[in-house]
């Protein structure tokens, strides 16, 4: 299918402005989410007396729902040739989900709020990933654009976790106030979405719109390199337990509740720094495949450190290596996917990526929950 990206003003300045706008929107999305999710496992276990298996299932099902929603959103944003609508609609649902957390007093209610929040993320994520690729004019800009977005997105997570820690410390663990405060960043992101240039939408050059079935058949056009990346993701995502188990491990090692978000803060600051730097370095010096291989080595090291962690000092070191792994791999993976696909099926390509991640993470989180209840978090 012949395609082209419509960018009337092709100046580098306009491109950079669009890159930073979508990246700052991602910053506020992430800050809002981490204000809630950096402390949610403790809220569930300490206040609602939920066991680790249930927490693992809540995390796994919520993340799975997010990725499944990303699949449909990615395909549909290709079908309708419109990224911006899905980004705005997902942001609106995010506001609604954040309002539900302060009034959630049962595990089922928390599950529903968590589920809705992950769905909102799913609706906006694949279109936003494809949008970043659409902005780029040539191959050299992919690494930079995805590095900047990943860096600011993760910096937002660190800021959100830091705010959560400060609010809990100043209010003596007032979870309700914390959850209400988390609504503010997502409202800011919603209004910033309307400033996104609409002319970055893909225009399909064809006489009539093809059916969704035909659109899905375009998956066959994805290159061999893309499927090799998906195989690699399936293996490592299964072994990647959710961040909820990192916070629970910190609690098990006698970390005070109000300081638990600091684990997320450290990890995300390292992640953000690495993602931003690697986005620039891969443009000029390092091949993306080398960065990915290095990230996988840090992933293996992280598991070994967590396995041997008997005090908070060792765990902090493990959190740092986990942040390095995320910074080296997350932006690079998205950049490689964008480079390997043409604009008309870029959203669909990210949908396949999220399907692979969803299945692997659901299995991984469920196994982590079962193993931690049977053998303890040390073994999980």
Secondary structure as a PSIPRED ss2 file (coil, helix, strand):
# PSIPRED VFORMAT (PSIPRED V4.0)

   1 X C   1.000  0.000  0.000
   2 X C   1.000  0.000  0.000
   3 X E   0.000  0.000  1.000
   4 X E   0.000  0.000  1.000
   5 X E   0.000  0.000  1.000
   6 X C   1.000  0.000  0.000
   7 X C   1.000  0.000  0.000
   8 X C   1.000  0.000  0.000
   9 X C   1.000  0.000  0.000
  10 X C   1.000  0.000  0.000
  11 X C   1.000  0.000  0.000
  12 X H   0.000  1.000  0.000
  13 X H   0.000  1.000  0.000
  14 X H   0.000  1.000  0.000
  15 X H   0.000  1.000  0.000
  16 X H   0.000  1.000  0.000
  17 X H   0.000  1.000  0.000
  18 X H   0.000  1.000  0.000
  19 X H   0.000  1.000  0.000
  20 X H   0.000  1.000  0.000
  21 X H   0.000  1.000  0.000
  22 X H   0.000  1.000  0.000
  23 X H   0.000  1.000  0.000
  24 X H   0.000  1.000  0.000
  25 X H   0.000  1.000  0.000
  26 X H   0.000  1.000  0.000
  27 X H   0.000  1.000  0.000
  28 X H   0.000  1.000  0.000
  29 X H   0.000  1.000  0.000
  30 X H   0.000  1.000  0.000
  31 X H   0.000  1.000  0.000
  32 X H   0.000  1.000  0.000
  33 X H   0.000  1.000  0.000
  34 X H   0.000  1.000  0.000
  35 X H   0.000  1.000  0.000
  36 X H   0.000  1.000  0.000
  37 X H   0.000  1.000  0.000
  38 X H   0.000  1.000  0.000
  39 X H   0.000  1.000  0.000
  40 X H   0.000  1.000  0.000
  41 X H   0.000  1.000  0.000
  42 X H   0.000  1.000  0.000
  43 X H   0.000  1.000  0.000
  44 X H   0.000  1.000  0.000
  45 X H   0.000  1.000  0.000
  46 X H   0.000  1.000  0.000
  47 X H   0.000  1.000  0.000
  48 X C   1.000  0.000  0.000
  49 X C   1.000  0.000  0.000
  50 X C   1.000  0.000  0.000
  51 X C   1.000  0.000  0.000
  52 X H   0.000  1.000  0.000
  53 X H   0.000  1.000  0.000
  54 X H   0.000  1.000  0.000
  55 X H   0.000  1.000  0.000
  56 X H   0.000  1.000  0.000
  57 X H   0.000  1.000  0.000
  58 X H   0.000  1.000  0.000
  59 X H   0.000  1.000  0.000
  60 X H   0.000  1.000  0.000
  61 X H   0.000  1.000  0.000
  62 X H   0.000  1.000  0.000
  63 X H   0.000  1.000  0.000
  64 X H   0.000  1.000  0.000
  65 X H   0.000  1.000  0.000
  66 X H   0.000  1.000  0.000
  67 X H   0.000  1.000  0.000
  68 X H   0.000  1.000  0.000
  69 X H   0.000  1.000  0.000
  70 X H   0.000  1.000  0.000
  71 X H   0.000  1.000  0.000
  72 X H   0.000  1.000  0.000
  73 X H   0.000  1.000  0.000
  74 X H   0.000  1.000  0.000
  75 X H   0.000  1.000  0.000
  76 X H   0.000  1.000  0.000
  77 X H   0.000  1.000  0.000
  78 X H   0.000  1.000  0.000
  79 X H   0.000  1.000  0.000
  80 X C   1.000  0.000  0.000
  81 X C   1.000  0.000  0.000
  82 X C   1.000  0.000  0.000
  83 X C   1.000  0.000  0.000
  84 X H   0.000  1.000  0.000
  85 X H   0.000  1.000  0.000
  86 X H   0.000  1.000  0.000
  87 X H   0.000  1.000  0.000
  88 X H   0.000  1.000  0.000
  89 X H   0.000  1.000  0.000
  90 X H   0.000  1.000  0.000
  91 X H   0.000  1.000  0.000
  92 X H   0.000  1.000  0.000
  93 X H   0.000  1.000  0.000
  94 X H   0.000  1.000  0.000
  95 X H   0.000  1.000  0.000
  96 X H   0.000  1.000  0.000
  97 X H   0.000  1.000  0.000
  98 X H   0.000  1.000  0.000
  99 X H   0.000  1.000  0.000
 100 X H   0.000  1.000  0.000
 101 X H   0.000  1.000  0.000
 102 X C   1.000  0.000  0.000
 103 X C   1.000  0.000  0.000
 104 X C   1.000  0.000  0.000
 105 X C   1.000  0.000  0.000
 106 X C   1.000  0.000  0.000
 107 X H   0.000  1.000  0.000
 108 X H   0.000  1.000  0.000
 109 X H   0.000  1.000  0.000
 110 X H   0.000  1.000  0.000
 111 X H   0.000  1.000  0.000
 112 X H   0.000  1.000  0.000
 113 X H   0.000  1.000  0.000
 114 X H   0.000  1.000  0.000
 115 X H   0.000  1.000  0.000
 116 X H   0.000  1.000  0.000
 117 X H   0.000  1.000  0.000
 118 X H   0.000  1.000  0.000
 119 X H   0.000  1.000  0.000
 120 X H   0.000  1.000  0.000
 121 X H   0.000  1.000  0.000
 122 X H   0.000  1.000  0.000
 123 X H   0.000  1.000  0.000
 124 X H   0.000  1.000  0.000
 125 X H   0.000  1.000  0.000
 126 X H   0.000  1.000  0.000
 127 X H   0.000  1.000  0.000
 128 X H   0.000  1.000  0.000
 129 X H   0.000  1.000  0.000
 130 X H   0.000  1.000  0.000
 131 X H   0.000  1.000  0.000
 132 X H   0.000  1.000  0.000
 133 X H   0.000  1.000  0.000
 134 X H   0.000  1.000  0.000
 135 X H   0.000  1.000  0.000
 136 X C   1.000  0.000  0.000
 137 X C   1.000  0.000  0.000
 138 X C   1.000  0.000  0.000
 139 X H   0.000  1.000  0.000
 140 X H   0.000  1.000  0.000
 141 X H   0.000  1.000  0.000
 142 X H   0.000  1.000  0.000
 143 X H   0.000  1.000  0.000
 144 X H   0.000  1.000  0.000
 145 X H   0.000  1.000  0.000
 146 X H   0.000  1.000  0.000
 147 X H   0.000  1.000  0.000
 148 X H   0.000  1.000  0.000
 149 X H   0.000  1.000  0.000
 150 X H   0.000  1.000  0.000
 151 X H   0.000  1.000  0.000
 152 X H   0.000  1.000  0.000
 153 X H   0.000  1.000  0.000
 154 X H   0.000  1.000  0.000
 155 X H   0.000  1.000  0.000
 156 X H   0.000  1.000  0.000
 157 X H   0.000  1.000  0.000
 158 X H   0.000  1.000  0.000
 159 X H   0.000  1.000  0.000
 160 X H   0.000  1.000  0.000
 161 X H   0.000  1.000  0.000
 162 X H   0.000  1.000  0.000
 163 X H   0.000  1.000  0.000
 164 X H   0.000  1.000  0.000
 165 X H   0.000  1.000  0.000
 166 X H   0.000  1.000  0.000
 167 X H   0.000  1.000  0.000
 168 X H   0.000  1.000  0.000
 169 X H   0.000  1.000  0.000
 170 X H   0.000  1.000  0.000
 171 X H   0.000  1.000  0.000
 172 X C   1.000  0.000  0.000
 173 X C   1.000  0.000  0.000
 174 X C   1.000  0.000  0.000
 175 X H   0.000  1.000  0.000
 176 X H   0.000  1.000  0.000
 177 X H   0.000  1.000  0.000
 178 X H   0.000  1.000  0.000
 179 X H   0.000  1.000  0.000
 180 X H   0.000  1.000  0.000
 181 X H   0.000  1.000  0.000
 182 X H   0.000  1.000  0.000
 183 X H   0.000  1.000  0.000
 184 X H   0.000  1.000  0.000
 185 X H   0.000  1.000  0.000
 186 X H   0.000  1.000  0.000
 187 X H   0.000  1.000  0.000
 188 X H   0.000  1.000  0.000
 189 X H   0.000  1.000  0.000
 190 X H   0.000  1.000  0.000
 191 X H   0.000  1.000  0.000
 192 X H   0.000  1.000  0.000
 193 X H   0.000  1.000  0.000
 194 X C   1.000  0.000  0.000
 195 X C   1.000  0.000  0.000
 196 X C   1.000  0.000  0.000
 197 X C   1.000  0.000  0.000
 198 X H   0.000  1.000  0.000
 199 X H   0.000  1.000  0.000
 200 X H   0.000  1.000  0.000
 201 X C   1.000  0.000  0.000
 202 X E   0.000  0.000  1.000
 203 X E   0.000  0.000  1.000
 204 X E   0.000  0.000  1.000
 205 X C   1.000  0.000  0.000
 206 X C   1.000  0.000  0.000
 207 X C   1.000  0.000  0.000
 208 X C   1.000  0.000  0.000
 209 X C   1.000  0.000  0.000
 210 X C   1.000  0.000  0.000
 211 X C   1.000  0.000  0.000
 212 X H   0.000  1.000  0.000
 213 X H   0.000  1.000  0.000
 214 X H   0.000  1.000  0.000
 215 X H   0.000  1.000  0.000
 216 X H   0.000  1.000  0.000
 217 X H   0.000  1.000  0.000
 218 X H   0.000  1.000  0.000
 219 X H   0.000  1.000  0.000
 220 X H   0.000  1.000  0.000
 221 X H   0.000  1.000  0.000
 222 X C   1.000  0.000  0.000
 223 X C   1.000  0.000  0.000
 224 X H   0.000  1.000  0.000
 225 X H   0.000  1.000  0.000
 226 X H   0.000  1.000  0.000
 227 X H   0.000  1.000  0.000
 228 X H   0.000  1.000  0.000
 229 X H   0.000  1.000  0.000
 230 X H   0.000  1.000  0.000
 231 X H   0.000  1.000  0.000
 232 X H   0.000  1.000  0.000
 233 X H   0.000  1.000  0.000
 234 X H   0.000  1.000  0.000
 235 X H   0.000  1.000  0.000
 236 X H   0.000  1.000  0.000
 237 X H   0.000  1.000  0.000
 238 X H   0.000  1.000  0.000
 239 X C   1.000  0.000  0.000
 240 X C   1.000  0.000  0.000
 241 X C   1.000  0.000  0.000
 242 X C   1.000  0.000  0.000
 243 X H   0.000  1.000  0.000
 244 X H   0.000  1.000  0.000
 245 X H   0.000  1.000  0.000
 246 X H   0.000  1.000  0.000
 247 X H   0.000  1.000  0.000
 248 X H   0.000  1.000  0.000
 249 X H   0.000  1.000  0.000
 250 X H   0.000  1.000  0.000
 251 X H   0.000  1.000  0.000
 252 X H   0.000  1.000  0.000
 253 X C   1.000  0.000  0.000
 254 X C   1.000  0.000  0.000
 255 X C   1.000  0.000  0.000
 256 X C   1.000  0.000  0.000
 257 X H   0.000  1.000  0.000
 258 X H   0.000  1.000  0.000
 259 X H   0.000  1.000  0.000
 260 X C   1.000  0.000  0.000
 261 X H   0.000  1.000  0.000
 262 X H   0.000  1.000  0.000
 263 X H   0.000  1.000  0.000
 264 X H   0.000  1.000  0.000
 265 X H   0.000  1.000  0.000
 266 X H   0.000  1.000  0.000
 267 X H   0.000  1.000  0.000
 268 X H   0.000  1.000  0.000
 269 X H   0.000  1.000  0.000
 270 X H   0.000  1.000  0.000
 271 X H   0.000  1.000  0.000
 272 X H   0.000  1.000  0.000
 273 X H   0.000  1.000  0.000
 274 X H   0.000  1.000  0.000
 275 X H   0.000  1.000  0.000
 276 X H   0.000  1.000  0.000
 277 X H   0.000  1.000  0.000
 278 X H   0.000  1.000  0.000
 279 X H   0.000  1.000  0.000
 280 X H   0.000  1.000  0.000
 281 X H   0.000  1.000  0.000
 282 X H   0.000  1.000  0.000
 283 X H   0.000  1.000  0.000
 284 X H   0.000  1.000  0.000
 285 X C   1.000  0.000  0.000
 286 X C   1.000  0.000  0.000
 287 X C   1.000  0.000  0.000
 288 X H   0.000  1.000  0.000
 289 X H   0.000  1.000  0.000
 290 X H   0.000  1.000  0.000
 291 X H   0.000  1.000  0.000
 292 X H   0.000  1.000  0.000
 293 X H   0.000  1.000  0.000
 294 X H   0.000  1.000  0.000
 295 X H   0.000  1.000  0.000
 296 X H   0.000  1.000  0.000
 297 X H   0.000  1.000  0.000
 298 X H   0.000  1.000  0.000
 299 X H   0.000  1.000  0.000
 300 X H   0.000  1.000  0.000
 301 X H   0.000  1.000  0.000
 302 X H   0.000  1.000  0.000
 303 X H   0.000  1.000  0.000
 304 X H   0.000  1.000  0.000
 305 X H   0.000  1.000  0.000
 306 X H   0.000  1.000  0.000
 307 X H   0.000  1.000  0.000
 308 X H   0.000  1.000  0.000
 309 X C   1.000  0.000  0.000
 310 X C   1.000  0.000  0.000
 311 X C   1.000  0.000  0.000
 312 X H   0.000  1.000  0.000
 313 X H   0.000  1.000  0.000
 314 X H   0.000  1.000  0.000
 315 X H   0.000  1.000  0.000
 316 X H   0.000  1.000  0.000
 317 X H   0.000  1.000  0.000
 318 X H   0.000  1.000  0.000
 319 X H   0.000  1.000  0.000
 320 X H   0.000  1.000  0.000
 321 X H   0.000  1.000  0.000
 322 X H   0.000  1.000  0.000
 323 X H   0.000  1.000  0.000
 324 X H   0.000  1.000  0.000
 325 X H   0.000  1.000  0.000
 326 X H   0.000  1.000  0.000
 327 X H   0.000  1.000  0.000
 328 X H   0.000  1.000  0.000
 329 X H   0.000  1.000  0.000
 330 X H   0.000  1.000  0.000
 331 X H   0.000  1.000  0.000
 332 X H   0.000  1.000  0.000
 333 X H   0.000  1.000  0.000
 334 X H   0.000  1.000  0.000
 335 X H   0.000  1.000  0.000
 336 X H   0.000  1.000  0.000
 337 X H   0.000  1.000  0.000
 338 X H   0.000  1.000  0.000
 339 X H   0.000  1.000  0.000
 340 X C   1.000  0.000  0.000
 341 X C   1.000  0.000  0.000
 342 X C   1.000  0.000  0.000
 343 X H   0.000  1.000  0.000
 344 X H   0.000  1.000  0.000
 345 X H   0.000  1.000  0.000
 346 X H   0.000  1.000  0.000
 347 X H   0.000  1.000  0.000
 348 X H   0.000  1.000  0.000
 349 X H   0.000  1.000  0.000
 350 X H   0.000  1.000  0.000
 351 X H   0.000  1.000  0.000
 352 X H   0.000  1.000  0.000
 353 X H   0.000  1.000  0.000
 354 X H   0.000  1.000  0.000
 355 X H   0.000  1.000  0.000
 356 X H   0.000  1.000  0.000
 357 X H   0.000  1.000  0.000
 358 X H   0.000  1.000  0.000
 359 X H   0.000  1.000  0.000
 360 X H   0.000  1.000  0.000
 361 X H   0.000  1.000  0.000
 362 X H   0.000  1.000  0.000
 363 X H   0.000  1.000  0.000
 364 X H   0.000  1.000  0.000
 365 X H   0.000  1.000  0.000
 366 X H   0.000  1.000  0.000
 367 X H   0.000  1.000  0.000
 368 X H   0.000  1.000  0.000
 369 X H   0.000  1.000  0.000
 370 X H   0.000  1.000  0.000
 371 X H   0.000  1.000  0.000
 372 X H   0.000  1.000  0.000
 373 X H   0.000  1.000  0.000
 374 X H   0.000  1.000  0.000
 375 X H   0.000  1.000  0.000
 376 X C   1.000  0.000  0.000
 377 X C   1.000  0.000  0.000
 378 X C   1.000  0.000  0.000
 379 X C   1.000  0.000  0.000
 380 X C   1.000  0.000  0.000
